[in-house]
Amino acid sequence: MKFRARLNLNLQWKFVLGTLLSLVVFAAILFSLTSSFSRVRTELVEIVEQQIQQSVANPELADEQEQLHAVETARKHIDQAISTSKRITWGALILFAGVISLIFFTLHRRYVRMPMEKLRSRFLSLHEGDYSTPITLDREDEWKEIETVFNDMLSDMQESWATVQESERRYRSIFNSISVGIFQSSLDGELLNINPAMAEILGIRLSDISGARKLAEFCYADKKDRQQLLERLHKEEIVNHFEVQLKRFNGELFWGSISCHFVRDSEENVLFIEGTVDDISRRHKAAEELHELKEYLHGVVDAMPSILLSVKRDLTVSLWNSRIAEVSGVAESDAHGKPLADIFTLIEPRDYLSAVEETLAHGNIARLQRLKGCASQQGKIFDLVVYPLGVQAEEAVLHVDDVTEKAKLEEVMIQSEKMLSVGNLAAGMAHEINNPLASVLQNVQVMEQRLSPALKKNQQVAEQLGMSIEQVADYARLRGFDQMITSIAESGQRAARIIENMLNFSRKSASDFVPHALAELVDKTIELAGSDYDMKHSFDFRQIRLTRDYQNLPLVPCEASQIQQVVLSLLKNAAQAISKNVAEPEIVVRIFQQGDAACLQVEDNGDGMNEETCRRIFEPFFTTKEVGVGTGLGLSVAYFLITENHNGHLSVTSDVGKGTCFTVTLPLVSGESNAEN
């Protein structure tokens, strides 16, 4: 700026000097004009004086006509003088204009035109691409500085152009070698420029770009997608990763990711759209396969009968399968992101949270067994396994199984093993008792024989002692020995029958269905119930009136020990129901035929049961007794033996305060199905 100001100042001084010179010339001309007018004035004065002198010298001529002539002559001389002055003035002005023009022409040609012509010539060569030839003005004045500035600017332009060319080369190298498609398109969808990668993606040659059809009409599988892209561009100015289905020029469809923006001019008018296109068909396919795999795994997880959920390190839920949603009543959408302790309440949180935290902290697998359910899951039993998920245990998976039935089955097995052990023990004891009992019964028979008068040996021994056998018999009768012997014999025989029943009941069965007399099996079971220690300990079965109502039935195909077990369970249940609160306890046992089935009823006059108890009476481990009394398995096992093993039916009817009646129905047909069972 300082240089320019100095340059303008020097040029102004040169024109000032020219102007001063012109003023000097103009002053000379004015002086010449002034001199000319002075001469004219002098001449007029002289003419007037001459006329006056002539009039004075010849008064006789001073008539009117002469005066007029004199005046006319003076006027002509004045006109002549004025005309002469005009010619002199015009000549001076023309001379002045010529001098001024010559001065300015010379100044303009020397200081403006010649340097400008050289600049014009150099600018034309610059326009034609000559950026290397410097300008030469051959001046030593301020144009020298212009020459220096221009040449310096030209040198800077050369360097800048070299930089631009290098940048263009790098840009072209990147533009042509990058694997992502780059494009420029007009607002109406016409391709303006594309790189080789874009041409490969679209399946078009670079040489054919000028004849490319509009993107909106061809490259988009759905034209609405481009309209949506334009709307987003107008709204957001820049759009990144706009995934859309595109179409190659051969009609093949593929998935592309478009990132683009508007290119505007200085007035913010949109020139064109510039952006990139990445062929993401493989990634999209992989994403679809991954989504399908996730859906498949989600389906597998939801199809699992077990409860499955996962939690993050902050103990918030990240997975919630359909099983737990079904059990808990909480949908997956409601459970996601919620604290585990607040949402998973099937088990008390205090029973499992420490295990989950331990797994997340150290990556260990935690196993918790036989966890009791919370208040809403009363009676439920769960097994819980906590697995770490990920290398760093970013999450933990909780696998929960409802093992209530399994636990009950294990209890049944334990109870069965216990009963089997008791049965084996009882069988062993019965065998051990049989030996001394046989000796007692045998000795009772010997005692009866040795007190009998009919035996000759008895008579001989009595005579040796000085008495008759009749006296001995009378003595024994009077002392009650005969009644004692009879009582011992009856008790021994009764004990023998009890032992035989115990051995038959405890003996392992081959599960073969053999026709049996149902009444005989029931009577043996009643006799066995009378000798049951548990029944004697809890209540005296002999204090209950037992009424038998039997009809004549054909033999019933069944497994004897299983039927006895069912009847014993029904008798014990009836005895327990009426043992305390009934003044005259009674059990009625009925056997009758109903169609092709044999029916057995055990009815008591106890307290009865309500509807809810009747509905659950055959459930395993369900009992109305106090804790520690019974296992709750007797009736459930009886129900299983009748319905599953014998293809029969076991039902119950009861009225509160009136009593309960259990009905066992067994088919009389001894078919192949029963044999198979």
C-alpha positions as CSV (number, residue, x, y, z in Angstrom):
1,M,0.0,0.0,0.0
2,K,2.8,2.4,0.8
3,F,4.5,1.6,-2.5
4,R,1.2,2.2,-4.4
5,A,0.7,5.5,-2.6
6,R,4.2,6.6,-3.5
7,L,3.7,5.4,-7.1
8,N,0.5,7.4,-7.5
9,L,2.2,10.5,-5.9
10,N,5.1,10.5,-8.4
11,L,2.7,10.2,-11.4
12,Q,0.7,13.1,-10.0
13,W,3.8,15.3,-9.8
14,K,4.6,14.7,-13.4
15,F,1.2,15.8,-14.5
16,V,1.4,18.8,-12.1
17,L,4.6,19.8,-13.9
18,G,2.8,19.5,-17.2
19,T,-0.1,21.6,-15.9
20,L,2.3,24.3,-14.7
21,L,3.9,24.4,-18.1
22,S,0.5,24.8,-19.7
23,L,-0.3,27.7,-17.3
24,V,2.9,29.4,-18.3
25,V,1.9,29.1,-22.0
26,F,-1.6,30.3,-21.2
27,A,-0.1,33.3,-19.3
28,A,2.0,34.2,-22.4
29,I,-1.1,34.0,-24.5
30,L,-3.0,36.2,-22.1
31,F,-0.2,38.7,-22.2
32,S,-0.3,38.6,-26.0
33,L,-4.1,39.2,-26.0
34,T,-3.7,42.0,-23.5
35,S,-1.1,43.7,-25.7
36,S,-3.4,43.2,-28.7
37,F,-6.3,44.9,-27.0
38,S,-4.1,47.7,-25.8
39,R,-3.0,48.3,-29.4
40,V,-6.7,48.2,-30.6
41,R,-7.6,50.8,-28.0
42,T,-4.7,53.0,-28.9
43,E,-5.7,52.8,-32.6
44,L,-9.3,53.6,-31.8
45,V,-8.2,56.6,-29.7
46,E,-6.0,57.8,-32.5
47,I,-8.8,57.4,-35.1
48,V,-11.2,59.4,-32.9
49,E,-8.7,62.1,-32.3
50,Q,-8.0,62.4,-36.1
51,Q,-11.7,62.8,-36.8
52,I,-12.1,65.4,-34.1
53,Q,-9.1,67.3,-35.5
54,Q,-10.5,67.2,-39.0
55,S,-13.8,68.5,-37.8
56,V,-12.2,71.4,-36.0
57,A,-10.0,72.3,-38.9
58,N,-12.9,72.3,-41.4
59,P,-16.0,73.4,-39.7
60,E,-17.8,73.9,-42.9
61,L,-17.5,70.2,-43.5
62,A,-19.0,69.4,-40.3
63,D,-22.4,68.9,-41.7
64,E,-24.5,66.0,-41.0
65,Q,-23.5,64.0,-44.0
66,E,-19.9,64.2,-43.3
67,Q,-20.3,63.4,-39.7
68,L,-22.1,60.3,-40.7
69,H,-19.4,59.4,-43.0
70,A,-16.8,60.0,-40.4
71,V,-18.6,57.9,-37.9
72,E,-18.9,55.1,-40.5
73,T,-15.3,55.3,-41.2
74,A,-14.5,55.1,-37.5
75,R,-16.8,52.1,-37.1
76,K,-15.0,50.3,-39.9
77,H,-11.7,50.9,-38.4
78,I,-13.0,49.6,-35.1
79,D,-14.4,46.5,-36.7
80,Q,-11.1,46.0,-38.4
81,A,-9.3,46.3,-35.1
82,I,-11.7,43.9,-33.4
83,S,-11.4,41.4,-36.2
84,T,-7.7,41.5,-36.0
85,S,-7.9,41.0,-32.2
86,K,-10.2,37.9,-32.8
87,R,-7.7,36.4,-35.2
88,I,-5.0,36.9,-32.8
89,T,-7.0,35.5,-29.9
90,W,-8.1,32.4,-31.9
91,G,-4.6,31.9,-33.0
92,A,-3.3,32.1,-29.5
93,L,-6.0,29.7,-28.2
94,I,-5.2,27.2,-31.0
95,L,-1.6,27.5,-30.3
96,F,-2.3,27.0,-26.6
97,A,-4.4,23.9,-27.3
98,G,-1.8,22.5,-29.6
99,V,0.9,23.0,-27.0
100,I,-1.2,21.5,-24.2
101,S,-2.1,18.5,-26.4
102,L,1.4,18.0,-27.4
103,I,2.5,18.2,-23.8
104,F,-0.1,15.7,-22.6
105,F,0.3,13.4,-25.6
106,T,4.0,13.3,-24.9
107,L,3.5,12.7,-21.2
108,H,0.8,10.0,-21.8
109,R,2.8,8.2,-24.5
110,R,6.0,8.2,-22.4
111,Y,4.6,7.5,-19.0
112,V,1.4,5.6,-19.6
113,R,0.8,4.2,-23.1
114,M,4.2,2.6,-23.7
115,P,4.4,0.8,-20.3
116,M,0.7,-0.2,-20.6
117,E,1.3,-1.7,-24.1
118,K,4.1,-3.7,-22.7
119,L,1.9,-4.8,-19.7
120,R,-1.0,-5.7,-22.1
121,S,1.3,-7.8,-24.2
122,R,2.6,-9.6,-21.2
123,F,-0.8,-10.2,-19.8
124,L,-1.9,-11.7,-23.1
125,S,1.0,-14.1,-23.0
126,L,0.2,-14.8,-19.3
127,H,-3.4,-15.6,-20.4
128,E,-2.0,-18.0,-23.0
129,G,-0.1,-19.9,-20.3
130,D,3.3,-18.2,-20.2
131,Y,4.0,-18.0,-16.5
132,S,7.8,-18.0,-16.7
133,T,8.8,-15.0,-18.9
134,P,9.4,-11.8,-16.8
135,I,8.3,-8.4,-18.0
136,T,10.8,-5.8,-19.2
137,L,9.7,-2.1,-19.3
138,D,13.2,-0.6,-19.6
139,R,12.3,2.2,-17.3
140,E,14.1,3.7,-14.3
141,D,11.2,5.6,-12.9
142,E,8.3,4.2,-10.9
143,W,7.4,1.8,-13.7
144,K,10.6,0.0,-12.7
145,E,8.9,-0.7,-9.4
146,I,5.8,-2.0,-11.2
147,E,8.1,-4.2,-13.3
148,T,9.7,-5.5,-10.1
149,V,6.4,-6.1,-8.4
150,F,4.9,-7.8,-11.4
151,N,8.0,-10.1,-11.8
152,D,7.9,-10.9,-8.1
153,M,4.2,-11.7,-8.4
154,L,4.9,-13.8,-11.4
155,S,7.5,-15.7,-9.5
156,D,5.1,-16.2,-6.6
157,M,2.4,-17.4,-9.1
158,Q,4.9,-19.9,-10.5
159,E,5.5,-21.3,-7.1
160,S,1.8,-21.2,-6.2
161,W,1.0,-22.9,-9.5
162,A,3.6,-25.6,-8.8
163,T,2.0,-26.1,-5.4
164,V,-1.4,-26.2,-7.0
165,Q,-0.2,-28.7,-9.6
166,E,1.3,-30.9,-6.9
167,S,-1.9,-30.7,-4.9
168,E,-3.9,-31.5,-7.9
169,R,-1.6,-34.4,-8.6
170,R,-2.0,-35.7,-5.1
171,Y,-5.7,-35.2,-5.2
172,R,-6.0,-37.0,-8.5
173,S,-3.9,-39.8,-7.2
174,I,-6.2,-40.2,-4.2
175,F,-9.2,-39.6,-6.3
176,N,-8.3,-42.3,-8.7
177,S,-6.8,-44.8,-6.3
178,I,-9.3,-44.7,-3.4
179,S,-11.5,-47.7,-3.1
180,V,-14.6,-45.6,-2.1
181,G,-16.6,-44.1,-4.9
182,I,-16.5,-40.3,-5.2
183,F,-19.1,-38.4,-7.2
184,Q,-20.3,-35.0,-8.1
185,S,-23.9,-34.6,-9.3
186,S,-26.3,-31.8,-10.1
187,L,-29.5,-31.3,-8.1
188,D,-31.5,-33.0,-10.8
189,G,-29.4,-36.1,-10.5
190,E,-27.0,-35.9,-13.5
191,L,-23.5,-37.2,-12.9
192,L,-20.9,-34.5,-13.3
193,N,-17.8,-36.3,-12.2
194,I,-16.9,-39.7,-10.8
195,N,-13.7,-41.5,-9.9
196,P,-12.7,-45.0,-11.1
197,A,-14.0,-46.6,-8.0
198,M,-17.4,-45.0,-8.5
199,A,-17.4,-46.1,-12.1
200,E,-16.6,-49.7,-11.0
201,I,-19.4,-49.6,-8.4
202,L,-22.0,-48.3,-11.0
203,G,-20.6,-50.6,-13.7
204,I,-20.0,-47.7,-16.1
205,R,-16.9,-46.4,-18.0
206,L,-15.4,-43.0,-17.2
207,S,-15.7,-42.1,-20.9
208,D,-19.4,-42.6,-20.8
209,I,-20.1,-40.3,-17.9
210,S,-21.3,-37.5,-20.2
211,G,-24.1,-39.7,-21.4
212,A,-25.0,-41.1,-18.0
213,R,-28.6,-41.1,-17.1
214,K,-29.9,-39.3,-14.1
215,L,-29.3,-40.9,-10.8
216,A,-32.9,-40.4,-9.7
217,E,-34.1,-42.3,-12.7
218,F,-31.7,-45.2,-12.7
219,C,-29.2,-45.6,-9.9
220,Y,-31.7,-45.6,-7.1
221,A,-33.8,-48.8,-6.7
222,D,-36.5,-46.5,-5.3
223,K,-36.7,-42.9,-6.5
224,K,-38.2,-41.9,-3.2
225,D,-34.8,-42.7,-1.5
226,R,-33.1,-39.9,-3.5
227,Q,-35.9,-37.5,-2.6
228,Q,-35.5,-38.4,1.0
229,L,-31.7,-37.8,0.7
230,L,-32.2,-34.3,-0.8
231,E,-34.7,-33.4,1.9
232,R,-32.1,-34.4,4.5
233,L,-29.4,-32.4,2.7
234,H,-31.6,-29.3,2.6
235,K,-32.3,-29.8,6.3
236,E,-28.9,-30.9,7.7
237,E,-26.5,-29.7,4.9
238,I,-24.3,-32.8,5.5
239,V,-25.6,-36.4,5.4
240,N,-23.4,-39.2,6.6
241,H,-23.9,-43.0,6.1
242,F,-27.2,-42.8,4.3
243,E,-27.8,-46.5,3.6
244,V,-30.0,-47.2,0.6
245,Q,-30.5,-49.8,-2.0
246,L,-28.9,-48.8,-5.3
247,K,-28.8,-50.2,-8.8
248,R,-25.9,-50.7,-11.2
249,F,-26.2,-49.8,-14.8
250,N,-26.6,-53.5,-15.7
251,G,-29.7,-53.6,-13.4
252,E,-28.0,-55.4,-10.5
253,L,-29.1,-54.2,-7.1
254,F,-26.7,-53.6,-4.2
255,W,-26.6,-51.8,-0.9
256,G,-24.6,-48.5,-0.7
257,S,-23.7,-46.1,2.0
258,I,-23.9,-42.4,0.8
259,S,-22.1,-39.5,2.6
260,C,-22.5,-36.2,0.8
261,H,-22.9,-32.4,1.2
262,F,-23.8,-29.3,-0.8
263,V,-21.1,-27.3,-2.6
264,R,-22.1,-23.6,-2.7
265,D,-20.8,-20.5,-4.3
266,S,-20.0,-17.2,-2.5
267,E,-23.6,-16.2,-2.6
268,E,-24.6,-19.5,-0.9
269,N,-26.2,-20.9,-4.1
270,V,-26.0,-24.7,-4.5
271,L,-23.6,-25.6,-7.3
272,F,-23.7,-29.3,-7.1
273,I,-23.7,-32.3,-4.7
274,E,-20.4,-33.9,-3.7
275,G,-20.0,-37.1,-1.8
276,T,-18.9,-40.7,-1.6
277,V,-20.6,-44.1,-2.1
278,D,-19.3,-47.2,-0.4
279,D,-20.6,-50.6,-1.6
280,I,-21.7,-52.2,1.7
281,S,-23.5,-55.2,0.2
282,R,-21.2,-57.7,2.0
283,R,-21.5,-55.8,5.3
284,H,-25.2,-55.5,4.9
285,K,-25.5,-59.2,4.1
286,A,-23.3,-59.9,7.1
287,A,-25.5,-57.6,9.2
288,E,-28.6,-59.4,8.0
289,E,-27.0,-62.8,8.8
290,L,-25.9,-61.5,12.2
291,H,-29.4,-60.2,12.8
292,E,-30.9,-63.6,11.7
293,L,-28.4,-65.3,14.0
294,K,-29.3,-63.0,16.9
295,E,-33.0,-63.7,16.2
296,Y,-32.2,-67.4,16.0
297,L,-30.3,-67.3,19.3
298,H,-33.0,-65.1,20.8
299,G,-35.5,-67.7,19.7
300,V,-33.4,-70.5,21.2
301,V,-33.1,-68.6,24.4
302,D,-36.8,-67.9,24.4
303,A,-37.6,-71.6,23.6
304,M,-35.5,-72.8,26.6
305,P,-37.7,-74.2,29.4
306,S,-35.2,-72.7,31.8
307,I,-35.1,-69.1,33.1
308,L,-32.3,-67.2,31.4
309,L,-31.3,-63.6,32.0
310,S,-28.1,-61.6,31.8
311,V,-26.9,-58.5,33.7
312,K,-24.2,-55.9,33.1
313,R,-21.5,-54.8,35.6
314,D,-23.9,-52.3,37.1
315,L,-26.3,-55.2,37.8
316,T,-28.9,-53.9,35.3
317,V,-30.8,-56.5,33.1
318,S,-29.6,-56.8,29.5
319,L,-31.4,-60.1,28.6
320,W,-34.8,-61.5,29.7
321,N,-36.1,-64.6,28.0
322,S,-39.7,-65.4,27.5
323,R,-39.7,-68.1,30.2
324,I,-38.9,-65.6,33.0
325,A,-41.4,-63.2,31.4
326,E,-44.0,-65.9,31.7
327,V,-43.2,-66.8,35.2
328,S,-42.6,-63.3,36.6
329,G,-45.3,-61.5,34.5
330,V,-42.7,-58.8,33.6
331,A,-42.2,-58.3,29.8
332,E,-38.8,-58.1,28.3
333,S,-39.2,-54.4,27.4
334,D,-40.1,-53.5,30.9
335,A,-37.2,-55.5,32.4
336,H,-34.5,-54.2,30.1
337,G,-32.2,-51.8,31.9
338,K,-33.8,-52.2,35.3
339,P,-31.8,-53.2,38.4
340,L,-31.6,-56.9,38.9
341,A,-32.7,-56.9,42.6
342,D,-35.8,-54.8,41.7
343,I,-37.0,-56.9,38.7
344,F,-35.9,-60.5,39.5
345,T,-37.7,-61.4,42.6
346,L,-38.5,-65.1,42.1
347,I,-35.7,-65.7,44.6
348,E,-34.8,-63.4,47.4
349,P,-32.1,-61.1,46.1
350,R,-30.0,-61.6,49.3
351,D,-29.7,-65.3,48.3
352,Y,-28.0,-64.7,44.9
353,L,-26.7,-61.1,44.6
354,S,-23.3,-61.9,46.2
355,A,-22.8,-64.8,43.8
356,V,-23.5,-62.5,40.8
357,E,-21.1,-59.9,42.1
358,E,-18.5,-62.5,42.7
359,T,-18.8,-63.8,39.1
360,L,-18.6,-60.3,37.7
361,A,-15.6,-59.5,39.8
362,H,-13.5,-62.6,39.3
363,G,-15.1,-64.4,36.3
364,N,-15.9,-67.5,38.3
365,I,-18.9,-69.8,37.8
366,A,-21.2,-69.8,40.8
367,R,-23.7,-72.6,41.5
368,L,-26.5,-72.2,44.0
369,Q,-28.8,-75.1,44.7
370,R,-32.1,-75.6,46.4
371,L,-32.9,-71.9,46.7
372,K,-36.4,-71.3,48.1
373,G,-38.7,-69.1,46.2
374,C,-39.9,-65.7,47.5
375,A,-43.4,-65.1,48.9
376,S,-45.0,-65.1,45.5
377,Q,-43.3,-68.4,44.7
378,Q,-44.3,-70.2,47.9
379,G,-43.2,-73.8,47.8
380,K,-41.0,-73.4,44.7
381,I,-37.4,-74.5,44.7
382,F,-34.8,-73.2,42.3
383,D,-31.3,-74.1,41.1
384,L,-29.2,-71.1,40.0
385,V,-26.0,-71.0,38.0
386,V,-24.1,-67.8,37.3
387,Y,-21.8,-67.8,34.2
388,P,-19.4,-65.0,33.2
389,L,-19.9,-63.6,29.8
390,G,-17.0,-62.2,27.8
391,V,-13.2,-62.3,28.3
392,Q,-13.3,-59.7,31.0
393,A,-16.7,-60.8,32.4
394,E,-18.4,-57.7,31.1
395,E,-21.7,-59.4,31.8
396,A,-23.1,-62.4,33.8
397,V,-25.7,-64.9,32.7
398,L,-28.1,-66.3,35.2
399,H,-29.5,-69.8,34.4
400,V,-32.4,-70.6,36.7
401,D,-34.2,-74.0,36.8
402,D,-37.4,-74.7,38.7
403,V,-36.4,-77.9,40.4
404,T,-39.5,-78.2,42.6
405,E,-40.7,-81.4,40.9
406,K,-37.2,-82.7,40.8
407,A,-36.7,-82.1,44.5
408,K,-40.1,-83.7,45.2
409,L,-39.1,-86.7,43.1
410,E,-35.8,-86.9,44.9
411,E,-37.7,-86.8,48.2
412,V,-40.0,-89.5,46.8
413,M,-36.9,-91.6,45.9
414,I,-35.4,-91.0,49.3
415,Q,-38.7,-91.9,51.0
416,S,-38.9,-94.9,48.8
417,E,-35.4,-96.0,49.6
418,K,-36.2,-95.4,53.3
419,M,-39.4,-97.5,53.0
420,L,-37.5,-100.1,51.1
421,S,-34.9,-100.2,53.9
422,V,-37.7,-100.4,56.5
423,G,-39.3,-103.1,54.5
424,N,-36.1,-105.1,54.2
425,L,-35.5,-104.6,57.9
426,A,-39.1,-105.6,58.7
427,A,-38.7,-108.7,56.5
428,G,-35.5,-109.6,58.2
429,M,-37.0,-109.1,61.6
430,A,-40.0,-111.2,60.6
431,H,-37.7,-114.0,59.5
432,E,-35.9,-113.8,62.8
433,I,-39.2,-113.7,64.8
434,N,-40.5,-116.7,62.8
435,N,-37.9,-119.0,64.3
436,P,-38.7,-118.5,68.0
437,L,-42.4,-118.1,67.1
438,A,-42.4,-121.5,65.4
439,S,-40.7,-123.0,68.5
440,V,-43.4,-121.4,70.7
441,L,-46.3,-122.8,68.6
442,Q,-44.6,-126.1,68.4
443,N,-44.1,-126.3,72.2
444,V,-47.7,-125.2,72.7
445,Q,-48.8,-128.2,70.6
446,V,-46.5,-130.4,72.7
447,M,-47.9,-129.1,75.9
448,E,-51.5,-129.8,74.7
449,Q,-50.5,-133.3,73.7
450,R,-48.7,-134.0,77.1
451,L,-51.8,-133.0,79.1
452,S,-54.1,-135.1,76.9
453,P,-55.5,-138.3,78.8
454,A,-55.6,-140.1,75.5
455,L,-51.9,-140.6,75.2
456,K,-50.6,-143.7,76.9
457,K,-47.3,-142.2,77.7
458,N,-49.0,-139.4,79.7
459,Q,-50.9,-142.1,81.7
460,Q,-47.7,-144.0,82.5
461,V,-45.8,-140.9,83.7
462,A,-48.8,-139.9,85.9
463,E,-48.9,-143.4,87.5
464,Q,-45.2,-143.2,88.2
465,L,-45.9,-140.0,90.2
466,G,-48.7,-141.7,92.1
467,M,-51.6,-140.0,90.4
468,S,-53.9,-140.5,87.4
469,I,-53.7,-138.6,84.2
470,E,-57.3,-137.4,84.8
471,Q,-56.1,-135.7,88.0
472,V,-53.4,-133.9,86.1
473,A,-55.9,-132.8,83.5
474,D,-58.3,-131.6,86.2
475,Y,-55.4,-129.7,87.9
476,A,-54.5,-128.0,84.6
477,R,-58.1,-127.2,83.9
478,L,-58.7,-125.8,87.4
479,R,-55.5,-123.7,87.2
480,G,-56.4,-122.4,83.8
481,F,-53.5,-124.1,82.0
482,D,-55.7,-125.1,79.1
483,Q,-56.9,-121.5,78.5
484,M,-53.4,-120.2,78.8
485,I,-52.2,-122.8,76.2
486,T,-55.1,-121.9,73.9
487,S,-54.4,-118.2,74.3
488,I,-50.7,-118.7,73.5
489,A,-51.6,-120.8,70.5
490,E,-54.0,-118.2,69.1
491,S,-51.6,-115.3,69.8
492,G,-48.8,-117.2,68.1
493,Q,-51.0,-118.0,65.1
494,R,-52.1,-114.4,64.9
495,A,-48.4,-113.3,65.1
496,A,-47.6,-115.8,62.4
497,R,-50.3,-114.3,60.1
498,I,-49.0,-110.8,60.8
499,I,-45.5,-111.8,59.9
500,E,-46.7,-113.5,56.8
501,N,-48.6,-110.4,55.7
502,M,-45.5,-108.3,56.4
503,L,-43.4,-110.6,54.4
504,N,-45.9,-110.6,51.5
505,F,-46.2,-106.8,51.5
506,S,-42.4,-106.2,51.7
507,R,-41.5,-108.8,49.2
508,K,-40.3,-107.4,45.9
509,S,-42.9,-107.9,43.1
510,A,-42.2,-108.7,39.5
511,S,-44.9,-106.3,38.6
512,D,-46.9,-109.0,36.9
513,F,-50.7,-108.6,36.8
514,V,-52.3,-111.7,38.3
515,P,-56.0,-112.1,39.1
516,H,-56.6,-111.6,42.7
517,A,-59.7,-111.6,45.0
518,L,-60.0,-108.0,45.9
519,A,-61.8,-108.7,49.2
520,E,-59.0,-111.0,50.3
521,L,-56.4,-108.3,49.6
522,V,-58.4,-105.7,51.5
523,D,-58.8,-108.0,54.5
524,K,-55.1,-108.8,54.6
525,T,-54.4,-105.0,54.4
526,I,-56.9,-104.3,57.2
527,E,-55.2,-106.9,59.4
528,L,-51.8,-105.4,58.5
529,A,-53.1,-101.9,59.4
530,G,-54.1,-103.1,62.8
531,S,-50.5,-104.1,63.5
532,D,-49.0,-100.9,62.0
533,Y,-46.8,-99.3,64.6
534,D,-47.3,-95.8,63.3
535,M,-51.1,-96.2,63.4
536,K,-51.0,-97.7,66.9
537,H,-48.6,-94.9,68.0
538,S,-50.8,-92.1,66.6
539,F,-54.2,-93.6,67.1
540,D,-55.6,-97.0,68.0
541,F,-57.0,-98.4,64.8
542,R,-58.8,-101.1,66.9
543,Q,-60.9,-98.4,68.5
544,I,-62.4,-97.5,65.1
545,R,-65.5,-99.4,64.0
546,L,-64.8,-101.1,60.7
547,T,-67.7,-102.0,58.5
548,R,-67.2,-104.2,55.5
549,D,-69.7,-104.2,52.6
550,Y,-68.4,-106.6,50.1
551,Q,-70.2,-107.9,47.0
552,N,-69.1,-111.0,45.1
553,L,-66.8,-110.0,42.4
554,P,-64.7,-111.9,39.8
555,L,-61.0,-111.9,40.2
556,V,-59.4,-108.6,39.5
557,P,-56.2,-108.5,37.5
558,C,-53.7,-106.4,39.5
559,E,-50.4,-106.3,41.3
560,A,-51.3,-107.4,44.8
561,S,-48.6,-105.5,46.8
562,Q,-49.4,-102.2,45.0
563,I,-53.2,-102.6,45.7
564,Q,-52.4,-103.3,49.4
565,Q,-50.2,-100.2,49.5
566,V,-53.1,-98.1,48.1
567,V,-55.6,-99.6,50.5
568,L,-53.2,-99.1,53.5
569,S,-52.7,-95.4,52.5
570,L,-56.5,-94.9,52.3
571,L,-57.1,-96.6,55.7
572,K,-54.3,-94.6,57.4
573,N,-55.7,-91.3,55.9
574,A,-59.2,-92.2,57.1
575,A,-58.0,-93.2,60.6
576,Q,-56.1,-89.9,60.9
577,A,-59.1,-87.9,59.8
578,I,-61.4,-89.3,62.5
579,S,-59.0,-90.1,65.3
580,K,-59.5,-87.0,67.5
581,N,-62.7,-85.2,66.8
582,V,-65.3,-88.0,66.3
583,A,-67.0,-89.6,69.2
584,E,-67.9,-92.8,67.3
585,P,-65.3,-93.2,64.6
586,E,-66.2,-95.5,61.7
587,I,-64.7,-96.6,58.5
588,V,-66.8,-98.2,55.8
589,V,-65.1,-100.4,53.2
590,R,-67.2,-101.2,50.2
591,I,-66.4,-103.5,47.3
592,F,-68.8,-103.7,44.4
593,Q,-68.9,-104.0,40.6
594,Q,-69.8,-101.1,38.3
595,G,-70.0,-102.1,34.7
596,D,-66.7,-103.6,33.6
597,A,-64.8,-102.2,36.6
598,A,-64.4,-103.2,40.2
599,C,-64.9,-100.4,42.7
600,L,-63.4,-100.1,46.2
601,Q,-64.5,-97.3,48.5
602,V,-63.0,-96.3,51.8
603,E,-65.3,-93.8,53.6
604,D,-64.9,-92.2,57.0
605,N,-67.1,-89.9,59.2
606,G,-64.3,-87.5,60.0
607,D,-64.1,-83.7,59.5
608,G,-64.1,-83.8,55.8
609,M,-62.2,-81.4,53.4
610,N,-63.0,-78.2,51.6
611,E,-62.9,-77.8,47.8
612,E,-59.4,-76.5,47.6
613,T,-58.0,-79.4,49.7
614,C,-59.9,-81.9,47.5
615,R,-58.4,-80.3,44.4
616,R,-54.8,-80.6,45.8
617,I,-55.1,-83.8,47.8
618,F,-53.2,-85.9,45.2
619,E,-50.4,-83.4,44.8
620,P,-46.9,-84.7,45.9
621,F,-45.9,-83.3,49.3
622,F,-49.3,-81.7,49.9
623,T,-50.5,-82.4,53.4
624,T,-52.8,-81.0,56.0
625,K,-50.9,-82.5,58.9
626,E,-48.6,-80.7,61.2
627,V,-44.9,-80.3,60.2
628,G,-43.0,-83.5,60.8
629,V,-46.1,-85.7,60.6
630,G,-46.1,-87.6,57.3
631,T,-44.4,-86.7,54.0
632,G,-47.4,-85.8,51.9
633,L,-46.6,-88.6,49.4
634,G,-49.0,-91.4,50.4
635,L,-52.0,-90.4,48.4
636,S,-49.9,-89.0,45.5
637,V,-48.2,-92.4,45.2
638,A,-51.5,-94.2,45.5
639,Y,-52.9,-92.0,42.7
640,F,-49.9,-92.9,40.5
641,L,-50.2,-96.6,41.2
642,I,-53.9,-96.7,40.3
643,T,-53.9,-94.4,37.3
644,E,-50.6,-95.2,35.7
645,N,-49.8,-98.7,36.7
646,H,-53.4,-100.2,36.7
647,N,-55.1,-97.9,34.2
648,G,-57.7,-97.2,36.8
649,H,-59.1,-94.1,38.5
650,L,-58.8,-92.7,42.0
651,S,-61.2,-89.9,43.1
652,V,-62.4,-88.3,46.3
653,T,-65.7,-86.7,47.5
654,S,-65.9,-84.8,50.7
655,D,-68.2,-82.6,52.7
656,V,-66.9,-80.4,55.5
657,G,-68.1,-81.9,58.8
658,K,-69.6,-85.0,57.2
659,G,-66.6,-87.1,56.1
660,T,-64.6,-88.2,53.1
661,C,-65.0,-91.0,50.6
662,F,-62.2,-92.3,48.3
663,T,-63.2,-94.4,45.3
664,V,-60.8,-96.8,43.5
665,T,-61.9,-98.1,40.2
666,L,-60.0,-101.0,38.6
667,P,-60.8,-102.6,35.2
668,L,-61.9,-106.2,35.3
669,V,-60.6,-106.9,31.8
670,S,-57.3,-108.7,31.8
671,G,-56.1,-107.5,28.4
672,E,-52.7,-107.1,26.8
673,S,-52.6,-103.5,27.8
674,N,-52.8,-104.4,31.5
675,A,-50.3,-107.1,31.0
676,E,-47.9,-104.6,29.3
677,N,-48.5,-102.1,32.1
